[in-house]
Amino acid sequence: MAHVRASFGPSLSLVAQALSLPVDSIEASGEFATARRRTAIAAGTLRPGTVATQRMTVTAVSGGRPLLRFAATWYCTTDLDPAWDVRATGWHLKVEGDAPLDVDMRFPVPFERLGAVSPNYTANRAVNAVPSVCAAAPGIRTTLDLPPFTATLAS
């Protein structure tokens, strides 16, 4: 799980830094479920009993208690062993605290188009940051160092 901690830990640390909250350590864990039956996917065929989904959880710890937690579940089928509560598409955002939230975001495109559309959900923010990054002083910058940015929709 070192690669998961190294990949997602810096983001949690940056959020904690933005909130002026101390982080003592970053922990990571993972689990998986297998396909119940033969399933055809774009990359090939999943056989019963082969890994069909993975869940990873990365936690920023402060004072021996979880402070921030990011969990991602990536799956190729919803027919899993053991059965997991996975949605057809989209993201689920849950915030616990003084202003709790529980939000489901669906991708309103047919499943066949999901592969062509879904990269935009993560790439658009980075693409829209290009002008701010180019205007920034030389060196490594984080979201905390850059001004807020929005999409430029004019051509």
DRENKEBA-130911 format. One record per residue: x, y, z of N, C-alpha, C in turn; residue in three letters. Coordinates in Angstrom, 2 decimals, m for minus. Example, Ala and Ser with C-alpha at 12.3 -4.5 7.8 and 13.67 -1.06 7.14 Angstrom:
2
+---------+---------+---------+---------+---------+---------+---------+---------+---------+-----+
:     npx :     npy :     npz :    capx :    capy :    capz :     cpx :     cpy :     cpz :  aa :
+---------+---------+---------+---------+---------+---------+---------+---------+---------+-----+
:   13.19 :   m5.69 :    7.80 :   12.30 :   m4.50 :    7.80 :   13.20 :   m3.30 :    7.80 : ALA :
:   12.85 :   m2.25 :    7.08 :   13.67 :   m1.06 :    7.14 :   12.90 :    0.03 :    7.87 : SER :
+---------+---------+---------+---------+---------+---------+---------+---------+---------+-----+
This chain:
155
+---------+---------+---------+---------+---------+---------+---------+---------+---------+-----+
:     npx :     npy :     npz :    capx :    capy :    capz :     cpx :     cpy :     cpz :  aa :
+---------+---------+---------+---------+---------+---------+---------+---------+---------+-----+
:    0.81 :   m1.20 :    0.00 :    0.00 :    0.00 :    0.00 :    0.85 :    1.27 :    0.00 : MET :
:    2.16 :    1.11 :   m0.05 :    3.04 :    2.28 :   m0.08 :    2.76 :    3.16 :   m1.29 : ALA :
:    2.47 :    2.54 :   m2.44 :    2.19 :    3.34 :   m3.64 :    0.90 :    4.13 :   m3.50 : HIS :
:   m0.10 :    3.58 :   m2.82 :   m1.36 :    4.29 :   m2.59 :   m1.12 :    5.47 :   m1.66 : VAL :
:   m0.36 :    5.23 :   m0.60 :   m0.03 :    6.30 :    0.36 :    0.74 :    7.42 :   m0.34 : ARG :
:    1.71 :    7.04 :   m1.19 :    2.52 :    8.03 :   m1.89 :    1.70 :    8.78 :   m2.94 : ALA :
:    0.72 :    8.12 :   m3.55 :   m0.07 :    8.76 :   m4.60 :   m1.14 :    9.70 :   m4.06 : SER :
:   m1.82 :    9.31 :   m2.99 :   m2.95 :   10.08 :   m2.50 :   m2.68 :   10.82 :   m1.19 : PHE :
:   m1.65 :   10.43 :   m0.46 :   m1.32 :   11.10 :    0.80 :   m1.02 :   12.58 :    0.67 : GLY :
:   m0.25 :   12.99 :   m0.36 :    0.03 :   14.42 :   m0.49 :   m1.23 :   15.28 :   m0.66 : PRO :
:   m2.25 :   14.76 :   m1.32 :   m3.49 :   15.53 :   m1.48 :   m4.17 :   15.72 :   m0.13 : SER :
:   m4.22 :   14.67 :    0.68 :   m4.82 :   14.81 :    2.01 :   m4.01 :   15.77 :    2.88 : LEU :
:   m2.70 :   15.69 :    2.78 :   m1.85 :   16.60 :    3.54 :   m2.08 :   18.04 :    3.12 : SER :
:   m2.27 :   18.28 :    1.82 :   m2.52 :   19.63 :    1.33 :   m3.86 :   20.17 :    1.82 : LEU :
:   m4.89 :   19.33 :    1.84 :   m6.18 :   19.75 :    2.36 :   m6.04 :   20.11 :    3.84 : VAL :
:   m5.35 :   19.28 :    4.60 :   m5.14 :   19.57 :    6.03 :   m4.37 :   20.88 :    6.20 : ALA :
:   m3.36 :   21.09 :    5.36 :   m2.59 :   22.34 :    5.42 :   m3.50 :   23.54 :    5.15 : GLN :
:   m4.37 :   23.43 :    4.14 :   m5.29 :   24.53 :    3.82 :   m6.23 :   24.83 :    4.98 : ALA :
:   m6.55 :   23.82 :    5.78 :   m7.44 :   23.98 :    6.92 :   m6.68 :   24.27 :    8.22 : LEU :
:   m5.36 :   24.39 :    8.11 :   m4.48 :   24.62 :    9.28 :   m4.62 :   23.52 :   10.32 : SER :
:   m4.73 :   22.27 :    9.85 :   m4.84 :   21.12 :   10.73 :   m3.56 :   20.28 :   10.64 : LEU :
:   m3.03 :   19.85 :   11.78 :   m1.80 :   19.06 :   11.76 :   m2.06 :   17.61 :   11.34 : PRO :
:   m1.12 :   17.04 :   10.59 :   m1.16 :   15.63 :   10.20 :    0.09 :   14.96 :   10.75 : VAL :
:   m0.10 :   13.88 :   11.52 :    1.02 :   13.14 :   12.08 :    1.50 :   12.04 :   11.15 : ASP :
:    0.55 :   11.42 :   10.44 :    0.93 :   10.33 :    9.53 :   m0.17 :   10.12 :    8.50 : SER :
:    0.21 :    9.38 :    7.46 :   m0.73 :    8.97 :    6.41 :   m0.75 :    7.45 :    6.41 : ILE :
:   m1.96 :    6.89 :    6.49 :   m2.11 :    5.43 :    6.46 :   m2.90 :    5.03 :    5.22 : GLU :
:   m2.64 :    3.84 :    4.70 :   m3.36 :    3.34 :    3.53 :   m3.72 :    1.87 :    3.73 : ALA :
:   m4.87 :    1.50 :    3.21 :   m5.30 :    0.11 :    3.26 :   m6.11 :   m0.18 :    2.01 : SER :
:   m6.32 :   m1.47 :    1.74 :   m7.08 :   m1.83 :    0.56 :   m7.76 :   m3.17 :    0.71 : GLY :
:   m8.73 :   m3.41 :   m0.14 :   m9.44 :   m4.69 :   m0.18 :   m9.92 :   m4.92 :   m1.61 : GLU :
:  m10.37 :   m6.11 :   m1.90 :  m10.85 :   m6.41 :   m3.24 :  m11.99 :   m7.40 :   m3.18 : PHE :
:  m12.72 :   m7.47 :   m4.30 :  m13.79 :   m8.47 :   m4.48 :  m13.61 :   m9.06 :   m5.88 : ALA :
:  m14.16 :  m10.22 :   m6.09 :  m13.98 :  m10.92 :   m7.36 :  m15.28 :  m10.97 :   m8.16 : THR :
:  m15.14 :  m11.29 :   m9.44 :  m16.31 :  m11.43 :  m10.31 :  m17.05 :  m12.72 :   m9.97 : ALA :
:  m18.36 :  m12.65 :   m9.90 :  m19.18 :  m13.84 :   m9.64 :  m19.29 :  m14.70 :  m10.89 : ARG :
:  m19.35 :  m14.05 :  m12.03 :  m19.51 :  m14.81 :  m13.29 :  m18.66 :  m14.17 :  m14.37 : ARG :
:  m18.54 :  m14.86 :  m15.46 :  m17.78 :  m14.39 :  m16.62 :  m18.37 :  m13.06 :  m17.09 : ARG :
:  m17.52 :  m12.05 :  m17.24 :  m17.97 :  m10.71 :  m17.59 :  m17.07 :  m10.13 :  m18.67 : THR :
:  m17.65 :   m9.72 :  m19.77 :  m16.90 :   m9.07 :  m20.85 :  m16.78 :   m7.58 :  m20.54 : ALA :
:  m15.55 :   m7.06 :  m20.61 :  m15.30 :   m5.63 :  m20.44 :  m14.43 :   m5.18 :  m21.61 : ILE :
:  m14.22 :   m3.88 :  m21.77 :  m13.46 :   m3.36 :  m22.90 :  m12.04 :   m3.94 :  m22.97 : ALA :
:  m11.46 :   m4.22 :  m21.82 :  m10.08 :   m4.72 :  m21.78 :   m9.97 :   m6.23 :  m21.95 : ALA :
:  m11.10 :   m6.93 :  m22.06 :  m11.07 :   m8.39 :  m22.19 :  m12.21 :   m9.03 :  m21.42 : GLY :
:  m11.95 :  m10.20 :  m20.88 :  m12.98 :  m10.94 :  m20.15 :  m12.51 :  m11.26 :  m18.75 : THR :
:  m13.38 :  m10.96 :  m17.78 :  m13.11 :  m11.35 :  m16.40 :  m13.69 :  m12.74 :  m16.19 : LEU :
:  m12.89 :  m13.63 :  m15.64 :  m13.37 :  m14.97 :  m15.31 :  m13.88 :  m14.98 :  m13.87 : ARG :
:  m14.83 :  m15.84 :  m13.57 :  m15.31 :  m15.94 :  m12.18 :  m14.14 :  m16.18 :  m11.22 : PRO :
:  m14.15 :  m15.48 :  m10.10 :  m13.09 :  m15.65 :   m9.11 :  m11.89 :  m14.75 :   m9.32 : GLY :
:  m11.84 :  m13.99 :  m10.43 :  m10.72 :  m13.06 :  m10.63 :  m11.10 :  m11.69 :  m10.07 : THR :
:  m10.10 :  m10.92 :   m9.73 :  m10.34 :   m9.60 :   m9.12 :  m11.11 :   m8.72 :  m10.09 : VAL :
:  m12.24 :   m8.17 :   m9.61 :  m13.09 :   m7.33 :  m10.44 :  m13.29 :   m5.94 :   m9.84 : ALA :
:  m12.86 :   m5.76 :   m8.61 :  m12.99 :   m4.45 :   m7.97 :  m11.94 :   m4.31 :   m6.88 : THR :
:  m11.58 :   m3.06 :   m6.63 :  m10.66 :   m2.78 :   m5.53 :  m11.12 :   m1.52 :   m4.82 : GLN :
:  m10.92 :   m1.51 :   m3.53 :  m11.21 :   m0.33 :   m2.72 :   m9.94 :    0.01 :   m1.97 : ARG :
:   m9.56 :    1.26 :   m2.05 :   m8.40 :    1.72 :   m1.29 :   m8.84 :    2.88 :   m0.43 : MET :
:   m8.27 :    2.94 :    0.76 :   m8.59 :    4.00 :    1.70 :   m7.29 :    4.61 :    2.18 : THR :
:   m7.22 :    5.93 :    2.12 :   m6.05 :    6.67 :    2.58 :   m6.53 :    7.62 :    3.67 : VAL :
:   m5.86 :    7.60 :    4.81 :   m6.29 :    8.37 :    5.97 :   m5.16 :    9.24 :    6.48 : THR :
:   m5.47 :   10.53 :    6.68 :   m4.55 :   11.44 :    7.37 :   m4.89 :   11.36 :    8.84 : ALA :
:   m3.88 :   11.05 :    9.66 :   m4.07 :   10.84 :   11.10 :   m3.47 :   12.01 :   11.86 : VAL :
:   m4.20 :   12.47 :   12.88 :   m3.72 :   13.54 :   13.74 :   m4.05 :   13.18 :   15.18 : SER :
:   m3.08 :   13.20 :   16.03 :   m3.31 :   12.88 :   17.45 :   m3.84 :   11.48 :   17.64 : GLY :
:   m3.45 :   10.56 :   16.77 :   m3.89 :    9.17 :   16.89 :   m5.30 :    8.91 :   16.38 : GLY :
:   m5.96 :    9.92 :   15.79 :   m7.33 :    9.76 :   15.30 :   m7.40 :   10.13 :   13.82 : ARG :
:   m8.29 :    9.49 :   13.08 :   m8.48 :    9.87 :   11.68 :   m8.93 :   11.33 :   11.58 : PRO :
:   m8.28 :   12.07 :   10.70 :   m8.61 :   13.48 :   10.49 :   m9.33 :   13.66 :    9.15 : LEU :
:   m8.72 :   13.12 :    8.09 :   m9.29 :   13.16 :    6.74 :   m9.18 :   11.77 :    6.14 : LEU :
:  m10.16 :   11.39 :    5.34 :  m10.11 :   10.06 :    4.73 :  m10.59 :   10.15 :    3.29 : ARG :
:   m9.84 :    9.50 :    2.40 :  m10.23 :    9.38 :    0.99 :  m10.35 :    7.90 :    0.68 : PHE :
:  m11.49 :    7.50 :    0.13 :  m11.67 :    6.11 :   m0.27 :  m12.13 :    6.08 :   m1.72 : ALA :
:  m11.54 :    5.22 :   m2.51 :  m11.93 :    5.05 :   m3.91 :  m12.23 :    3.59 :   m4.15 : ALA :
:  m13.32 :    3.35 :   m4.86 :  m13.69 :    1.99 :   m5.25 :  m13.73 :    1.97 :   m6.77 : THR :
:  m12.87 :    1.15 :   m7.37 :  m12.82 :    1.02 :   m8.83 :  m13.26 :   m0.39 :   m9.17 : TRP :
:  m14.22 :   m0.51 :  m10.08 :  m14.78 :   m1.83 :  m10.36 :  m15.12 :   m1.99 :  m11.83 : TYR :
:  m15.15 :   m3.25 :  m12.25 :  m15.44 :   m3.62 :  m13.64 :  m16.84 :   m4.22 :  m13.78 : CYS :
:  m17.45 :   m4.62 :  m12.70 :  m18.80 :   m5.18 :  m12.69 :  m19.41 :   m4.94 :  m11.33 : THR :
:  m20.74 :   m4.93 :  m11.27 :  m21.43 :   m4.80 :   m9.98 :  m21.80 :   m6.16 :   m9.40 : THR :
:  m21.56 :   m7.23 :  m10.16 :  m21.88 :   m8.60 :   m9.72 :  m20.64 :   m9.18 :   m9.04 : ASP :
:  m20.51 :   m8.92 :   m7.74 :  m19.26 :   m9.18 :   m7.01 :  m19.42 :  m10.21 :   m5.90 : LEU :
:  m18.31 :  m10.85 :   m5.58 :  m18.23 :  m11.79 :   m4.47 :  m17.05 :  m11.38 :   m3.58 : ASP :
:  m17.29 :  m10.90 :   m2.37 :  m18.59 :  m10.69 :   m1.75 :  m19.29 :   m9.49 :   m2.40 : PRO :
:  m20.61 :   m9.42 :   m2.20 :  m21.40 :   m8.33 :   m2.76 :  m21.01 :   m7.01 :   m2.10 : ALA :
:  m20.76 :   m6.00 :   m2.90 :  m20.48 :   m4.66 :   m2.41 :  m21.58 :   m3.74 :   m2.89 : TRP :
:  m21.82 :   m2.68 :   m2.14 :  m22.79 :   m1.67 :   m2.54 :  m22.09 :   m0.69 :   m3.47 : ASP :
:  m22.10 :   m1.01 :   m4.77 :  m21.51 :   m0.12 :   m5.78 :  m22.62 :    0.37 :   m6.69 : VAL :
:  m22.47 :    1.59 :   m7.13 :  m23.47 :    2.21 :   m8.00 :  m23.14 :    1.94 :   m9.46 : ARG :
:  m24.11 :    2.15 :  m10.34 :  m23.89 :    1.91 :  m11.77 :  m22.77 :    2.81 :  m12.30 : ALA :
:  m22.80 :    4.09 :  m11.98 :  m21.75 :    5.04 :  m12.39 :  m21.68 :    6.14 :  m11.36 : THR :
:  m20.67 :    6.96 :  m11.46 :  m20.62 :    8.20 :  m10.70 :  m19.72 :    8.18 :   m9.49 : GLY :
:  m19.85 :    9.24 :   m8.71 :  m19.05 :    9.44 :   m7.51 :  m19.98 :    9.62 :   m6.32 : TRP :
:  m19.52 :    9.20 :   m5.16 :  m20.25 :    9.39 :   m3.92 :  m19.35 :   10.20 :   m3.00 : HIS :
:  m19.83 :   11.33 :   m2.54 :  m19.07 :   12.21 :   m1.66 :  m19.77 :   12.26 :   m0.31 : LEU :
:  m19.02 :   11.94 :    0.73 :  m19.59 :   11.98 :    2.08 :  m18.66 :   12.79 :    2.98 : LYS :
:  m19.22 :   13.77 :    3.64 :  m18.47 :   14.61 :    4.57 :  m19.13 :   14.47 :    5.94 : VAL :
:  m18.32 :   14.13 :    6.94 :  m18.81 :   14.05 :    8.32 :  m18.19 :   15.20 :    9.08 : GLU :
:  m18.97 :   15.85 :    9.89 :  m18.46 :   16.99 :   10.66 :  m19.57 :   17.96 :   10.97 : GLY :
:  m19.19 :   19.23 :   11.17 :  m20.16 :   20.26 :   11.56 :  m21.19 :   20.53 :   10.46 : ASP :
:  m20.81 :   20.37 :    9.21 :  m21.73 :   20.58 :    8.08 :  m21.71 :   19.33 :    7.20 : ALA :
:  m22.35 :   18.24 :    7.66 :  m22.27 :   16.97 :    6.94 :  m22.95 :   17.02 :    5.57 : PRO :
:  m22.40 :   16.24 :    4.66 :  m22.96 :   16.09 :    3.31 :  m22.96 :   14.62 :    2.93 : LEU :
:  m23.88 :   14.24 :    2.09 :  m23.90 :   12.91 :    1.48 :  m24.46 :   13.10 :    0.08 : ASP :
:  m23.57 :   13.13 :   m0.92 :  m23.94 :   13.52 :   m2.28 :  m23.57 :   12.40 :   m3.25 : VAL :
:  m24.52 :   12.04 :   m4.12 :  m24.25 :   11.11 :   m5.22 :  m24.24 :   11.90 :   m6.51 : ASP :
:  m23.20 :   11.70 :   m7.31 :  m23.11 :   12.33 :   m8.63 :  m23.09 :   11.23 :   m9.68 : MET :
:  m24.06 :   11.25 :  m10.56 :  m24.17 :   10.25 :  m11.62 :  m23.59 :   10.80 :  m12.91 : ARG :
:  m23.09 :    9.93 :  m13.77 :  m22.61 :   10.31 :  m15.09 :  m23.74 :   10.03 :  m16.08 : PHE :
:  m24.42 :   11.07 :  m16.58 :  m25.62 :   10.86 :  m17.39 :  m25.33 :   10.56 :  m18.85 : PRO :
:  m24.53 :    9.54 :  m19.09 :  m24.23 :    9.11 :  m20.45 :  m24.42 :    7.60 :  m20.52 : VAL :
:  m24.73 :    7.08 :  m21.70 :  m24.85 :    5.62 :  m21.83 :  m23.52 :    4.96 :  m21.48 : PRO :
:  m23.59 :    3.77 :  m20.93 :  m22.39 :    3.05 :  m20.50 :  m21.35 :    2.95 :  m21.61 : PHE :
:  m21.80 :    2.77 :  m22.86 :  m20.86 :    2.63 :  m23.99 :  m20.03 :    3.89 :  m24.21 : GLU :
:  m20.52 :    5.05 :  m23.79 :  m19.80 :    6.31 :  m23.97 :  m18.99 :    6.72 :  m22.74 : ARG :
:  m19.12 :    5.99 :  m21.66 :  m18.48 :    6.38 :  m20.41 :  m16.96 :    6.48 :  m20.55 : LEU :
:  m16.34 :    5.56 :  m21.27 :  m14.89 :    5.60 :  m21.45 :  m14.42 :    6.84 :  m22.18 : GLY :
:  m15.23 :    7.36 :  m23.08 :  m14.86 :    8.57 :  m23.82 :  m15.11 :    9.84 :  m23.01 : ALA :
:  m16.07 :    9.81 :  m22.10 :  m16.47 :   10.99 :  m21.34 :  m15.76 :   11.11 :  m20.00 : VAL :
:  m15.57 :   10.00 :  m19.30 :  m15.09 :   10.06 :  m17.91 :  m13.73 :   10.72 :  m17.72 : SER :
:  m12.77 :   10.64 :  m18.65 :  m11.51 :   11.35 :  m18.40 :  m11.68 :   12.86 :  m18.21 : PRO :
:  m12.72 :   13.43 :  m18.81 :  m12.96 :   14.86 :  m18.67 :  m13.24 :   15.26 :  m17.22 : ASN :
:  m13.83 :   14.37 :  m16.45 :  m14.16 :   14.71 :  m15.08 :  m12.92 :   15.01 :  m14.24 : TYR :
:  m11.83 :   14.35 :  m14.53 :  m10.60 :   14.60 :  m13.77 :   m9.64 :   15.53 :  m14.51 : THR :
:   m9.67 :   15.53 :  m15.82 :   m8.71 :   16.32 :  m16.59 :   m9.08 :   17.80 :  m16.69 : ALA :
:  m10.36 :   18.13 :  m16.70 :  m10.75 :   19.51 :  m16.95 :  m10.17 :   20.50 :  m15.95 : ASN :
:  m10.12 :   20.15 :  m14.68 :   m9.56 :   21.08 :  m13.69 :   m8.09 :   21.36 :  m13.99 : ARG :
:   m7.33 :   20.32 :  m14.30 :   m5.91 :   20.52 :  m14.60 :   m5.73 :   21.34 :  m15.87 : ALA :
:   m6.51 :   21.07 :  m16.89 :   m6.41 :   21.84 :  m18.14 :   m6.75 :   23.30 :  m17.90 : VAL :
:   m7.80 :   23.55 :  m17.12 :   m8.19 :   24.93 :  m16.84 :   m7.21 :   25.66 :  m15.94 : ASN :
:   m6.31 :   24.93 :  m15.28 :   m5.29 :   25.55 :  m14.44 :   m4.09 :   26.05 :  m15.23 : ALA :
:   m3.95 :   25.64 :  m16.48 :   m2.75 :   25.96 :  m17.26 :   m2.43 :   27.45 :  m17.26 : VAL :
:   m3.36 :   28.36 :  m17.53 :   m2.99 :   29.79 :  m17.51 :   m2.46 :   30.25 :  m16.15 : PRO :
:   m3.06 :   29.78 :  m15.06 :   m2.59 :   30.18 :  m13.72 :   m1.20 :   29.62 :  m13.43 : SER :
:   m0.96 :   28.40 :  m13.85 :    0.35 :   27.78 :  m13.63 :    1.41 :   28.51 :  m14.44 : VAL :
:    1.11 :   28.85 :  m15.69 :    2.07 :   29.57 :  m16.54 :    2.37 :   30.96 :  m16.00 : CYS :
:    1.39 :   31.60 :  m15.37 :    1.58 :   32.94 :  m14.82 :    2.26 :   32.93 :  m13.45 : ALA :
:    2.35 :   31.77 :  m12.82 :    2.92 :   31.67 :  m11.48 :    4.44 :   31.84 :  m11.51 : ALA :
:    4.99 :   32.23 :  m10.37 :    6.45 :   32.33 :  m10.23 :    7.07 :   30.95 :  m10.44 : ALA :
:    8.32 :   30.90 :  m10.89 :    8.98 :   29.59 :  m11.08 :    9.01 :   28.79 :   m9.78 : PRO :
:    9.01 :   27.47 :   m9.91 :    9.08 :   26.58 :   m8.77 :    7.85 :   25.71 :   m8.66 : GLY :
:    7.87 :   24.86 :   m7.68 :    6.74 :   23.96 :   m7.46 :    5.63 :   24.73 :   m6.76 : ILE :
:    4.43 :   24.64 :   m7.29 :    3.27 :   25.32 :   m6.73 :    2.18 :   24.31 :   m6.44 : ARG :
:    1.36 :   24.60 :   m5.45 :    0.21 :   23.76 :   m5.13 :   m1.05 :   24.57 :   m5.35 : THR :
:   m2.19 :   23.94 :   m5.19 :   m3.46 :   24.62 :   m5.29 :   m3.54 :   25.79 :   m4.31 : THR :
:   m2.87 :   25.67 :   m3.18 :   m2.90 :   26.74 :   m2.18 :   m2.15 :   27.97 :   m2.65 : LEU :
:   m1.20 :   27.79 :   m3.58 :   m0.40 :   28.90 :   m4.07 :   m1.03 :   29.63 :   m5.26 : ASP :
:   m1.97 :   29.00 :   m5.91 :   m2.56 :   29.54 :   m7.14 :   m3.88 :   30.23 :   m6.85 : LEU :
:   m4.26 :   31.19 :   m7.70 :   m5.57 :   31.81 :   m7.51 :   m6.67 :   30.83 :   m7.91 : PRO :
:   m7.89 :   31.08 :   m7.47 :   m8.99 :   30.23 :   m7.96 :   m9.10 :   30.37 :   m9.47 : PRO :
:   m9.47 :   29.31 :  m10.15 :   m9.62 :   29.40 :  m11.60 :  m10.89 :   28.69 :  m12.04 : PHE :
:  m11.42 :   29.18 :  m13.13 :  m12.61 :   28.61 :  m13.72 :  m12.35 :   28.36 :  m15.20 : THR :
:  m13.25 :   27.65 :  m15.82 :  m13.10 :   27.33 :  m17.23 :  m13.23 :   28.59 :  m18.09 : ALA :
:  m12.44 :   28.64 :  m19.15 :  m12.57 :   29.66 :  m20.17 :  m13.32 :   29.01 :  m21.30 : THR :
:  m14.55 :   29.40 :  m21.52 :  m15.40 :   28.73 :  m22.50 :  m15.42 :   29.43 :  m23.85 : LEU :
:  m14.88 :   30.63 :  m23.93 :  m14.86 :   31.35 :  m25.21 :  m13.80 :   30.75 :  m26.11 : ALA :
:  m14.06 :   30.81 :  m27.43 :  m13.05 :   30.27 :  m28.35 :  m12.20 :   31.36 :  m28.93 : SER :
+---------+---------+---------+---------+---------+---------+---------+---------+---------+-----+
